[in-house]
Amino acid sequence: MTSQRLLNLYTGAFLLFMFAPLVLMIVTSFNDVSPPSVTDWQGLTGKWYAFFWADQDQLRADPVLRALDRDRFVGCFGNSLKVAGAVVPLALLLGLAGAVFLTRWRSRANGFLWWVLLSPMLAPGIVLGLSALVFWSRLGVDAGLFTIVMAQLTFVAGFPMLILMARLQRQPVEMEEAALDLGATPFRVFTRITLPYLLPALASAAVISFLASMENYNTTMFAKGGACTFATEIGAMSRNANGHPPVINAVGTVIIVLTVSATLAHTFLLRKDTRG
């Protein structure tokens, strides 16, 4: 067996390992059986998707759907949007500050500061969640959406910092120095030169921070108290003793479709701009 054939075999096995579960999840989201099954096919259905807009009479008529709390699920999703709405801008600000500090301030302590700022990304989510819970409870703050935001922020801010640092390291410093020599203030240099240069990286960092906040489970689980988010509610539904409802598969399928559609749209627009 040649090395190229072995590489192709490994690549195929890797892709199968990565995407086969997703394909099975999509297939079972259309199977009229709960818990989801591929082998026990009971007919094609879309009721697992209709769960989110069907009227109450239709929900009560189904033995699986009537056991689910749609209002709570939607409310938890709304909580995730609220948390992300606070985490993303704060993470961008902290990440931008850290990136500018580490790339523009030259010191022997840079290596130490690098590890200090990135250490939350390497810490287990359980540790971050419990630390935030204990810290804010000592200050008299009850666990809830606020502690979720603070706990997530400790590690989400690292993603924008890394992205913005990579962008800043490619920026010619001479542009800023020339503007300063011509009499511009540091604030004006930042707003007129540095910030516009960082806009593409800021957009990418915002998307990654949003996704990291929405999908986070470990840190959120230990910092949420009595609140809930999209990820923790799905986790609670999946721990059903009788098997998780196929509604989760439907939600996963929608997420996959949205992700793939956004990727294809971005690729199409990028190619269009390149040809133009």
N, C-alpha and C positions, 0 to 999 in steps of 0.2 A: 504493500500500500504506500503510495507516494505521500509526501508531506502535504501537498495541496489537497489531495483527497481526504486526508485525515483532518485538515483544517476545515474543509467544507462539511465533513461529518460532524465535527464539534460545533460549528456554527449552526447547523440545522438542529442539532439536539438542544443547543442553548435557546434558539428561537422557539422551539416546541415547548420547552420547559417554561419559558416566559409567557407565551401567548395562548397556549392550550387552555389554561384555567379561565382566561378571559373569554375565550370562545364558548366554553362550556357554561359560563355564567350567563352569557347573552342568550344561549339556546334555552336554558332552564327558565329564563325570565318570561318565556312565552308558553311554558308548559303548565297546564291546569292541574297542578298537584303541589301540595305543601306537606313537608319541606321539599325544597327543589330537588329534582331528580332528572337524570338523563335517560336512565334505563326504563323507568316507569312513566311512560308517556301517556297522559290522559286527555290529550287534545290541545289544539292551539287556542290561546286566549290572550287577551290584552288587559284583563281585569287588574293585574298587578300594577300596571301603569295607570289605569283608570282610578285607582285608589285615591289619587290626589285631587280628582275633580268630580268623582261620582257623588250622587246625593246620598243622604243618610239611609233611605230605604234600600238602595242597592247594597250599601255596606252591611246593613243588618241582615240581608238575605244570604250573605256569604259567611260560612262558619269561621273562616280564617280572617277575613277583613274586619269583621265586627269585633274581633278581639284586640284590634290595633287602635291606638289613639292617634287619629290623624291630626287633630289640633295640636297635640303635644309635639308631634314630629315636625310640623310646620313651625311651631314656636321655637323649637330647638334649632332649626335651620336659621330662623331669624336671629337667634342669639349668636350663631356663628358669624353671620354677616356683621352684627354689631361689634363683635370682638375683632374681626378682621378689619373693620372700619377704623378701629382705634390702633390696632397693632401695626398696620401697614405704614401710615404716615409717621408714627413714632419710630418704627424700625428704620425708615428711610432717613430720618433726621439723625438718629444715633449712628447708623451705618455711614452716613456722609461725614459726620464729625470724626469718626474713627478713621475713615479712609484718608481724609485730608490731613489729619494729625500724623498718621504713620508714614505718609508719602512726602509730606512737606517739612516735617520736623525731623532733622537728622540728629540722632543721639545714640549712644551705646545702649540705652535702655529700650530701644525700639524692638529688639528681639523679645525681651521680657514682656513688653506691653502687647506685642502681637499674640503671645500665648495667653496672656490674661484676658484679652478681649475675645479670643476664640475659644477659650476653655468651656463656656456654656454650651457650645455646639457639640462638644465631646462628652459632656456629662450626661448620664442617663436621665431620661425624661421624668422618671419617678423622683429622682433627687431634686430636680428643678421644681416640680410641682409641690412636693412636700416642703421644700425650703421656702417657697413663696407663701404657702399656707401658714407655716409657723411664724414667719417674719411678720406678715400683715396681721395675723391674729394677735400678736404681741402688741401691736399698735391699735388694737380695738377695731380692726376692719374684718367684717364677716366674709367668709368665703363666698364667692359668687363671680359675676362677670368681671369685676375689677381685678380680682386675684388671678383670673384666667389671663387677662390682658398682661398683667405684670409678669406672670410666669412664662407666657409665650414670648414676650418681648426679650427676655434674657438670652434666648438663643436665636430667635428669628432675625434680630438685628445683625447677626453675624453674616447672613447671606448678602444683604445689600453692601456691607462693608467690603467683602471679598470682591464682589462684582465691581464696585466703584473704585477700589484700589487697582484692579486690573486696568480699568479705563484711565485712571489718573497717571499710572506709570507709563502710558503711551502718549500722554499729552506733552508737547514741547514746553518745558518750563520757561524757555526764552520768551514766549509770548507774554507770560505774566510779568516777567522781569522788565521787558520793554515797556509795558503799560505803566508799571510803577516808576520807571525812569522818566516817563513823560508826564508824571504828576498825578496819575490816577490813584485813588485811595484803595487800600486792600479790599474794602467792601465792594467798590465798583469793579475792581478786577475780577472778583469772585462772581458777581452777578452778570457781568458782560462777557466774560471769557470762559471761566471755569465751569459755571453752571450750564450754559448752553452746550458746552462740549460733553457734559455728563448726562444730558437729557435721554439719549438712547439707553444708557446703562441704568438710569433711574427708572425708566419704564420697565425694563427687564427685571430689575430688582423688585419693583412693586408687584409684578405678576408672581414671581417666585415667593415673595413674602406672603401674598394672599393665599396661594396654594398651601404653603407650609402651615399657615394659621388654620385654614379650613380643615385640613386632614389630620391635624395633630390630635393624638389620643392620649398618650401616656402622661404628658405634662398636664394636659387639661383635666384628665380624670382625677388627679390628686389635688387639683387646685380649685375645682368647681364648686365644692360644697353641695348645696341643694340645687344648683343651676344645671343646665344641660346644654350641650351643643350638638351639632349635626353628627360629629364623629362619635361622641359618647352615647348618643341615642341609638345609632346604628350598632354600636358595640353591645348595648343593653338588649337590643332586639335579637342579636345573633346568639346571645346566651340563653335563648329560650330552651327549656328542657325538652320540648317536642320538636326542636329543629327551627332554624330561623325562617321567617316568612319570605316568600319569593319577592316581596316588595323590595327587599334589599338588593336582590339581583336586578330588579328594574331600575333602581336608583343608580347602581353601578353601570348599567348599560347606558343610561342617559349621560353619565359623566364621561364614559368612553367616547360616545358619539360627539359630545361637545368638544372634547379634547382633540380628537382626530380632525374634526371640522375646522377648529381654530388653527391647527397645524397646517392643514392643506391650504387654508385661506392665506396664511402667512407666507407659505412657500410660493403660492401663485402670485401674490403681490410682489414678493421679492424678485421673482423671475421677470415679472412685468417691468419692474423698475430697472432691472439690469439690462433688459433688451432695449428699453427706452433711452 
